[in-house]
């Protein structure tokens, strides 16, 4: 299903490229819509039963904003499983009216090969299959007429016409290019015996007319040709070692000569034939170009580890290529992609990964899986065992993951160790900027948990300044900035965080509207945090909707390993109860199933507290105390635990004790009040008001009776739209994802 070298698809792609301006696309093919686990390098068998459902989900999202073209290329070579998958897709297309209106399917077949029964049945099923269409450039016998249509009034000898046709490969764009030159060129200057490559002659003539030194322009375009058909001005300036202003001047001239097309910072050769001409000169210095370009990628596109690996491989830097390849694999796992590339794929075989690198990748993969399950302690054990003669960037990637696991251990000593580890890699800023920025984002969480709020603001300003300086040329900078926005509530007030998180969600939604795709993994995190922020701000309807949408992503994209899905599920349950959509006893059952689904989760204090609190509201006090006791044992094991977790669970336990008139209720409540000054400033004020407001519950009246909860819930901040934030005084908390990068 992925025969990119096949002639039909190449022609379709070339037509799309030549008919549109630089940087534009018209359709997404089936290759970009299917998860890579389904697409092999040759033909692929559909093993995953979830794939049709996932593709349907992707199509449903895509057709909201654009028409989609699905190309089944070289259909006669598909295996039975692939044909069965496409048959099901065709049935889906017919059965869903929205898809039928906005999705087209193109089957490309070789009519010289007899189609087998199942293939012919599929071709007949696809509505509107066109069986008599050709996508060829003009024929050689038509080329003389084509040149005359382009304004060449003088007839040409047959041998010259044939030479021109061979130079243009029959492509109309190049024919126009040549016709323009021939109108000002004497025929006697053309000699088929002398100029075996007329296109080279035509381009050389144009270069010689330039007002700047033509060799300098040719060298610059050769550098551009090495990068590819498309490139950016910054990439070219870096590879050529030229000032950006000189590059822009030269590109304006190249565009006037119709060598390239520009759109903002993006540049593209006007045709692949143009690029091929200049690429001939680049091949003589391929190793030098590859080495230099790998350094440019490190600066300009630091997150594109696989591209860096390929250029280092071409520069014969096999150790460097292996390191970049390992970083690319880790980036895939970090983004929830578990099956994108394998150690036996062609690139890995070319690199010849050392055994130590393969063992390293295996351990890192296992650690990522454990983190996704919430088993942070086991992940730390695996990462601590990763020692030996590893390259420095790989050690940094290991320490990044170690720090993330330690930060979720909830104890202050683990947090301090994570901060120490992250602080040892400050020198990565100019060497591995993407990794450095990730580490700084993780530092924010360490500052919050260590109550280092001045350091937190300093680090946040440092990150923003760094990303702002890179936004001109690093396309991942905006992505990193939106990661910062999506996690704002850990260090900002609820109101400010609300604006930032909404802005980040709009970024991912806008990407989908404009590009037909977005980072689903990061979008899931953003929606989860938006639901949590909605609970904090009393916006329960928005919280419920955002949490449900996050969970829907998990169902629609089963091949992506999303982080902390229990966070989104918890937020949906809490928002539903607070909004009156769900009864507390129903919430208890939902959280029970959630805890059973993640038995290895270490960070379960918040879930146990919420489940116990809902059990109190539903009158299941025995069940509530069982879950409070689970948390109490965890607190005993972690005496330096973050005070927020202790305050949350023990404060709710005090209310449960008050419900049964236990004498210890007031002491537990008062011990929680002592912790309030140690809580984060963003939540300290509201929780202080909550604590003071419900303190009367624990005071005996003159008759020695402890009053029950107040008749009316208390709204703790003017911005809150609903007063049900603390039903019966109980604190139902949201869960947000702050460190899964």
N, C-alpha and C positions, 0 to 999 in steps of 0.2 A: 504493500500500500504506500510505499515511500520511494518510488522509483524516480528520484529527482532528475536523473539523467535522461529520462524518456523524452522523446521529441515533442509529443503533443503538449506536455506541460511547459516545456521550455518556450515553445512558441506563444502559448497563452501568456506566460509571464513577460516575455519580451514585448508583446503587444501592449500589455497594461503599462509597462514601464515607459514605452516610447510615446504613448498617447497622453500621458499625464505629466504635470510639472513635478519637479523634484520633491521627494518626501511624501507624495500622496499615494494612497492605495484605494482600490475599488472593492475588493472582496476578500474574505478570509476563506482559505481552502480547508478541506477536511483535515489536512495535516496540522494546521494551527489550532484546530478545535479539539482534536482528540488528545487525551493524555499520552505522553510519550511511551508509557508502558504498553500501549496498544500498537505502537508503530515500530516495526523493526527496520533494519537497514535495507532489507530486500522485500520479502513478503512477510506478513505477520499473522499469527493465529490469535484470534480473540479468545483469551483465556478468562478474562474477568467479566463475570456476569453483570457487574455494576456499570460497565462502560457505556452501554446504550442509555442507561438512565443519566449518567453523568453528561454524555453528549447532549441529550435532550435538555438538560438543565442549562448547559452552555448556550445552546441555540435559543432557548427561551429568553435568556438575558440578552443575547446578541440582537435578536430581531426587534427588541424594543427601540433600537436606535438606527438600525441599518438593514439593508438586504444582505443576505448571505449566499455565497456561491460555494457549493460543495463539489469538488472535482474527484471523481473516481477514475484515476488515470491508469491506462493499460489494464483495463478490466479483465481482459482474457487471461491474465496471469494470476488473478486472485485465487487463493485457496478456498476450500469449502467454508471454513469458519468465517473468513472475511466476507464471502458472498452472503452467508446467512446473516451476518451483522448488517450489511447494507440492505438486504431484503427487509429486515426489521425496521431499518431507518426509513426506507421508502414507505413502509406501511404507516409509520408514525407520521410521515409527511402528509400522507393522504388523510389520516385520521384527525389531525389537528389543524383547524382552519387557519389559525394565525401562521403556522409554519408553512402551510400550503401557499399563502399569499406572499410571504416574505422570504422564502427559502427556495433556491433553485439548485438542481442537481445536474451536473454535467458528467456524462460518461464518455471517456475517450477510449476507443477500441481500434484495433488494427483490422480493417475489413479483409485483409489478405489471409487472415487466420480464421479458420472455422470455429465459431463459438460453440462451446459445449452446452448441453441442455440447461443446466442451472444458470449459467452465465446469460444465455439467450433469454431465459425467463426473467432474469433481473432487468435486462435491457428493455424488455417489453413492458415491465412494470413501471419503469421510470417514465412518468408522463412527459410527453414532448421531446423524446429523444430524437435528435437530428442525425440521420444516417448518411447524408450526402453533403457534408461540410468539409472544406479543406482550409487549412490555415497556413498557406505557403506564401513566401515572398514572390515577387514577379519573376517570370521565366526569362531565360537569356534572350529568346527571340523577341520578347516584348521590351527589352531594355532600351533600344534605340528610340522607340516611341515615348517611353517614360522620360528620357532626357529631353526630348523635344517639348513635352508637356511642361517641363521645368524651365523652358526658355532657351534651350540650346538650338539655335536655328540652322546651324551648319551640319549637314550629314557627315557621319563618321565612317571610316573604313571598317569592315567587319572585324578585322583582327583587333583594332583599338576598342570597338564596342565590346568585344568579348573580354578584353583585358579590364575594361571599366566594370563590367558585370562581375568579374572575379574579385575585383578590389572591393566592390560594394556588397558582395554576397547577395545581391538582388534586393537589398534593403532600401526602401524609398527615402529614408532620412539621409543616408549616405549618398544616394543618387542625387539628391538635391544639393548636397554639399559639393559634390564633384562638378555638377552642372554649373554652379556659380563660378568655379575656378576656370572651367573650360571656356566660358564666355569671354574671359580676359587673357586666355592663353592661346598662342599660335599653335596650329596643328603640327607644324614641323618640329615643335619642341617635344612632341609626344612620339616615343618610339618604343614599341612593345619589347624590342630586344634589349633596349637600354634600361627601361624602367620596368623591371619585373614586378614591382610593387607600386602601382600608381598612387595608391592611397598615401604611401609614405611621401611620395613626391608632392602631392597636393598639400598635405599637412606641413611639409617643410617649406613650401612656397608661402603659406600663410604665416608661419613663424618668422620667416625672413622679413616680412613687412611690418613686424611689430616695432613700436617706438623704443622699446627697451631691448637689451641684449637678448637675442632669441635663444641662445644656449641656456641662459638663466631661466627663462620661462619653460623651456623643454625639461630642464633638470627638476624644476618645481613640479611640473605635471607628472614627471616620472615618479617622484616621491608620492604624489597623490595616487597614481595608478597602483603603487605597491599596497596602499591602504585598502583599495577596493573601488568598486563602481561608485559608492557614496562615501563621503567623508565630511569632516567638519573643518572649518578654518583653523581652529585651535590644534587639531590633530596634525594638519599639514604644517603649520608653523613649528610645532615641536619636532616632527620628523625631519623637516628640511633645515632646522636650526636657524630659522629666519624670523625676523620681527613680524608680528601680526599685521602691522600696517602695510608692510611690503607685500605680504601674502594677499591682503585684500586688494591692493592695487593690481597685482599680477592676475588675480582671479577675475577682476572686472575686465581686463583685457582678454583673458581666455574666454570669457562669456561672450564678448563681442565677436570673437572669432568662431563661436559656436562649438568650442571644445567642451565646455561645461555649462551647467545650469545652476543657479544659486537661489536659495530661498532662506533668507536670514543667515544663520551660521552654517546651515547645511548646504553642501555642494554635491553635485553629481555629474559624472561624465555624460555628455549628451547621448552617447550610445556605447555599448560594450566594445564596439569596433574601435572607437576613439581610445578607450582605456587600453585596449590590447596593443595599440600602436606605441603608446608611451611606456607600457609595461615591459616592452622588449628591452628598453634601456635599463629598467630597474632590475631585471633578472641578472645582469652582470654584477650587481652589487647586492644580491639577495641576502647574503649572510650579514653584511653590514647593516642593511635596512632592517632586517629582522631583529637584530640586537638592539638597535636604536628604538625601534617601534615598541618593543617590549617595555622599555623604560617609559616611553610616552604613555602606554596603556596604564602603567603603574601610577602615573600622575593624573591622567585625564579620565580614565575609566577604571578606577581601582577595584570596582566590584566585578569586573569582567575577567575572572580568573582563568576561564578556559581559553579565551582569546589570547591572553598573555602566555598561557602554556604552549599554544600552537606556535606563536612567534619565537619563543625561546627554543622550541624544538627545531624550527627552521634555522636558528642561529647556532645549532649544535650545542646548546647549553642544556644538556640532559638533566643535570641535577636541578637547575632552576625550573625547567619544564615540569619535573616531577612535583616540586613544591607547589607550583601554581595549580597543577592538576588536582592535587590533594585539597588545596583550598577551595577549588571549584566544587569538588564533591561535597565538602563540608557545607558550603553555601547552599547547595541543593537540599541537604538534610535539614539545615537550619530553617529553610523556607517550607518544610513539610513535604518535600519531594523525596520519596524513598527509593524510587526505581528509575530515575532518569538515566543514569549512566552506571555501568558496571565495570569492574576491574578488568574484564576480559574484552572490553570494546576496543576498536582499532586504535584509538588515540593512546589508551593505556598500554597496549602492546608495543606501540612505537616508542613510548617513553621508557619502557623497561623499568618499571617501578621496583625499587629494592624491597627485599623481604621486610625490612624494618618499616618501610612506608606502608606496605600492605597490612602489616600488623597494626600500625598506627591507625589506619583508616577503619579497620575492623573494630577497634576499641572505641573510636570516636562515634562510629555508627551505633554501636550498642549503647553508648552514653546518651545519644540523642533520643533513642527509643525509650530509655528509662526516664529521661526528663519528661517526655510526652505523657508518660503514665503517672508522673508525680512521684516516682521513686528516686528522690534526690540523693539519698544517702548511698544507695548502690551505685549511682552514677559517679559520685565522688570517689568511691573505692576504685572503680575502673580507671578514672582519670589520674588518680594519685599513682597508680601503677605504671603509667606511661612515662618512662624515663629513657635514658640512653642517648645515642648520638643523633638526635633529631635536629633538623634545621630550625633556625630561630623563628621564622614565621609559623611553623607548625607547633612549636612550643607555645607561642603566643595564642594560637587558636585553642590549644589545650587549656591554657590558663583562663581564657575567656569563658570557656564552658565550665571550668571548675568554679570560677567566681559566680557564675549564674546559679549553679547548684548550691553553693554555700549561702548565697543570699536568700534562698528559699528555706533554709534550715531554721529560721525564725530566731535563733539565738544571737546575742550581741557579739559573742566571741567568733562565731562563724562569719558574721558581717565584717568584723575588723580584719579577719584573715582575707576575705574577698577584697576589701579595700586595699590591703597591702599588696596582694597579687596584681591588681589592676594598676596600682601606682608604679610597678616595676617596668611598665611598658610605655611610659610617656615618650620615649625616643622614637616610637613608631610613626609619629605624626607625618613626617615627610617620606617615610619608607613604605608604610602600608596605611595610607590615610583612611581607607574604608574600615579597616580593623580598628584603628585608633579611635575613630568616631564611635564605633560600636561599644568599645570599652568605656568611653566617656559617658555614653548614655547609660551604661550599667552602673557607673559611679554615682549617678543621680540617686538610684535606689539605695546604694550604700550610705550616702549622706543622709537620706531620709531616716533610715533605720538606726543610724548612729546619732540622730538629732543634730546634725551639722548643717544647719540651715543657711548660714552665711556662706559656707563652702559650696553648698548646693547652688545657690544663686550665681556664685562665681563660675562654677562649672557650666551651668546652663548658658551664661553669657559667652563663655569660651566656645561652646559648641555652636551657638548661633552665629558668632563672628566667623568661625571656621567654615561653616556651610555657606554663609553669605559670600565669602571670598571665592568659593569654588563653584557657585551657581552658574557662572558664565560659561564654564566648559565641562563641568562634571555633572552629567545627567542624573547621577544617583544622589546628588546633594539635596534636591527637592524631596526625594524619597525619604532620606534620613531626617529631614526637617519635619515631615509629616509623622514619622515615628515619634519624634519628640512631642508633637502636638497631641498625638493619640494617647500618650501616657502622662498628660499634664496634671491629672488629679493627685498624683503622688506628691507633688510639691507646690501646687497652686490651689487657690480657693475654689470651691465648687462652681461658682459663677464663672470665673475666668476659665476653668477647665472645660466647662460646658461649651463655651465659644470655640475653644481650641479643638476639642474633640469633634465637634460638628464640622469645623473647617477641614480637619483631616479626612473625615468620612466623605465630605463633598469632593475632596481631591481624588479619592479612589473611584467614586461614582462618575466623576467627570472623565477620568481616564477611560472608563468603560464606554461612556457615551461617544467620546471623540476617537478612540482607538479600537474599540471593539473588544478590548481586553483590559484587565487590571490585575494587581497583585492580590489574589484571593486570600492568601494567608494573612497578609497585613490588614486587609479589609475586615477579616474575621476578628482580629485583635481590636481594631477600631470600633466595630459594632459592639463587641463585648464591653469595652470600656465606656462606650456611649450609654449602654443600658445601665451600667453601674453608676455613672454620673447622673442619669435620670432619676435613679432611686435616691441618691444623695440630695438632689434638688426638688424632690417631691413630684417629679414629672413621670408618674408611673405608667401612663399610657405610652409615652415615648420609650421608656425603659423596657416595657414589655415587647413593643414592636421591634426595637433594635435587637434585643436578645433573641427573639424568634427568628429574625433574619439571619443572625449569626449561626444559630442552630441549623437553619435551612441550608446554609452553605456547607455545613458538615455532611448533610444528607445528599446534597447535589454533587459534591465533589469527593466521593469516597476514596479516591486515590491520593488525596492530600492528607497528611497527618497534622491536623490542626492542634495548636497548643491549648492545654487547660480547657477542654470543652466543658468541664464541670463548672467553670466560672460563668459561662453564658447560661447554662442550665439553671444554676443557682439564682442568677439575676432574674430569669424569667419567672421562677417560682415566687421569689420575694416580691417582685413587682405585681404579680397576679394577686397575691394575698393582700398586699397593701392597697391595691386598686379595687378590691372586692370581686375580682374575677374568679377567685379560688378560695375555698374554705381552708382554714388552718389544717384540718385533719387530712385534706387532699394534698396540701403542701408537704406534710410529714411523709406521706407515702411516696411522693415524687423524690424527696431528698433521700429517703431510705434506698430506693432503687439506684439513685445516683452514687451513693456511697458503696453499694454492692458492686457497681460497675467498675470502680477504681479501688480495689482492695489494697493496692500497694502504695497509695497516695500518702506522702508524708505530711503535706500541707493541708490537713483536713480539719484544723481547729475551727475555721470559720464555718464549715459545713455542719460540724457537730453542734456548734453554738446555735446556728439557725434552726437546725432540726429540733433541738431541745426547746427553743423558744416557741416554735410552732406547736410543739407538743403541749407546752404550758397553755397556750391559747385554746387548744382543743380539749383541754382537761386531762391529758394523758401525762400526769405528773411523774408516775413511775418511770415511764419511757424518757421523760425529760431529764431526770436525775441520772439515768444511765449514761446519757450522752455528756452531761456536765462532768460526770466522774471520769469519762474517757479523756476529756480535756484537762482535768485536774492532774491526772497521771502524766500527761505530756508536759504540763507546767513543772511538775516535780523533776522530770528528766531534763528539763531545759530551764534552769533557774534564772538565766539571763535573757529570757524570751522578751521580745518586743512588748512593751507595756500595753499596746493597743489590743493585742490578742487576749491578754489577761483581763483587761478592763471589760472587753466585750463579753467574754464568756462568764466571768465571775459576776459582773453586774447583772446579767440576766439570771444567773443562778440565785442571786440574792432575792430577786423578785419572786422566783419560784419558791424559795424558802419562806418568803413572806406570805405566800398563798396558803401554806400549811401552818402558819403562825409559829415557825421555828425561831427560837430565841437567837440563833446565830445570824439571822437575816440582816440585822442592822450592822453588826460587825463586818460582815462581808461587804455590804454596801459602802460603809465608811472606808474600808481598805481600798475599794476601787476609786473613791473620790481622791485619795492621796495621789493616784497615778495621773490624774488629769493634767497637771502642769507638765508632765513628761510627754504628752501626746503631741502629734504634729500640729503646728499652728493652724493649718487649714481646717482642722476639725475640732480643735481644742475649745473654741468659744461655744459652738453648738452643744457639744457634749457636756460642758460645764452647766449650761442652762438646763439641759435635760436632767443632769444629776441633782441640781438644786430643786427643780420643779417636782421631782418624784421623791425627794427626801421625806416629805410628809407621810408617805406610805409606811415608813418605818418608825414613826413616832407614836407612842401610846397616848390615848386621850385620858381624861380624868378617870374614866371607868376602867382603865387598864386594857382597853381593846385597841388592837392595831388596825387602823383603817385600811380598806381595800384601795385599789387604784382609783385615781380621780375619775369622775364621770365623763369628762371631756378630754380627749387627747390634746397635747400641747404642740402648737406649731412653734418651732424654735428660731426661725429666721424669717424676716419680712418677705424674702424672695420666694419662700416656699409656697407652692400653689395649693397644697393639700395639708390638712392637719393630722393625717393618719401615720406620720412618720414613725412614731413609737407607740404602737398599740399596747395599752396596759402597761406602759413604761418599758416594754421590751425593745431591744435594739436589734432589728433584723438588718444584717449588713449585706452590702453588695460585695462582689469579688471582681477585681480588675486584673488585667494581665500587664505587668510592668516590665518584665525582663526577658521575654521570649523573642530574642532577635537572632 
